[in-house]
Amino acid sequence: MSATAKTKAAAPASSTDRIAASITQAIVERRLMPGTKLAEQKLADIFKVSRTLVRQALNQLSRDRLVTLTPARGAFVAEPSVQEAQQVFEVRQMLECAMITKLAKTITPAQVAQLRKHLKDEVEALKVTDVPGRTRLLADFHVILARMQGNDVLAQLLTDLLSRSSLISLMYQSSHSAAESHAEHEAIVAALEARDAKAAVKLLGSHLGNVESNLRLKPRVDDLAKVLSL
């Protein structure tokens, strides 16, 4: 196969991934709400691609449980049930507590410095009331912890869980403020720097528990073209 043919063959996958990534990011940053209808033609117009590529992206997001495909009605941003919300946080508790126990024993000064830099970015986002930015940063904190394990599978698994957590937080809007989450991140990093695994696990478990316990039902729908901001 020629280089040109290879490029053409790769283009659809790239476009599909771009659409899926854009929708996922809008969900994570709380710009795209549960229940929002994802009309194929409208998405095709927004991304300037064919409906076939849009359909492929929606199928991908459906497999990731971020989109629900309904016969004769189309695609919608998923609306997690209360039971699913509880299960997602249960899995995060198990996964992240085990992860941080290991990290507390192996964390390096360079990794602590990386976390401190991330915490400063969170503070800056809080100062300027950058809601999408701070939401992304607060989620990324957990992904950074996973990546420090040197395990790509773990990092991807946690990334997927965080996307679903964002949907849950959107649908059952949390009163647990971004400032409180940041303060809890600060305490977790301090425990990691001290290599205090017991304290780190306790703080992380409390952090996830606080977020979950403050969830309440509050669905909302926004304009599709506006939230994707292309």
Secondary structure, DSSP 4 states (H G I P E B T S, - for coil): --HHHHHHHHHHHHHHHHHHHHHHHHHHTT-S-TT-B--HHHHHHHHTS-HHHHHHHHHHHHHTTSEEEETTTEEEE----HHHHHHHHHHHHHHHHHHHHHHHHH--HHHHHHHHHHHHHHHHHHHTT-HHHHHHHHHHHHHHHHHTTT-HHHHHHHHHHHHHHHHHHHHTTB-S-HHHHHHHHHHHHHHHHTT-HHHHHHHHHHHHHHHHHTB--------HHHHHT-
